[in-house]
Amino acid sequence: MSRTRIVRQKIWSRLAEVARADSRFHFDFSEFIPDFEGSDAATDRLFALEAVASARLVFATPDNSLIEARRRLIAAGVTLIVPTYNIHRGFRLIEGGSVPAAAIAFAAHLDGLEAFGRPIGLEEIAERGRFDVFLTGASAISAEGIRFGRGHVYFAIEWGLFSEIGVVDDATPVVALVHDVQLVEERLYPSPEDVLVDTIVTPTRSVDIPNRPPRPRGIRFDTLDPDRIEAIPPLKELQRFRGLVR
């Protein structure tokens, strides 16, 4: 078992004590990143960050831990772009100010994103310009900003896609919202593929990451399984942009 997997499994055992079950995946943390006790307090800390408080265009992962954050962003009239589950149907756009007040709480959930969002491709995302904030949950995260997801590398794919079209780069604020039990105390070292975060917020603290290394850029199709490329429409769209397929 790899060290990454060992760390993830260790955190999951602690996370089960504070996590909120998912209606589809229960407590199977290999399938989703859960909401947790104290996520409201963590979201308070998130919105105390100037980059978040002033943002008008935000990428937010579909993690359950970000439901309250997405709700507050929608209520503030921020435009959101959110991946569908496993990016299998690309990305959804919720235009700022488009959700009726009575439906905002529902719109922050995945089913609500389907109801109030619309599909958006890479070309239109590029036309909208740079993201003000890149917001994510995590299965676990180190004090150096090394994020562990569910083990399926979707976050790295999302970052790679957006860096290719120029809407994120090394200056884009990347913020992770997690429970304190998800913070890894032991020192870890990033791989060249890791997208390190700038700030971690938990229910009890905010942690800034100093001197993080540059983030990776782009998609290396030679490292991706053909079945995964076929299953993720934005990867196919990027291939067409590059002239790799017709």
Summary of the structure (lengths in Angstrom):
residues: 246
radius of gyration: 17.0
end to end distance: 40.2
largest distance: 50.6
contacts: 775
relative contact order: 0.16
helix: 39%
strand: 17%
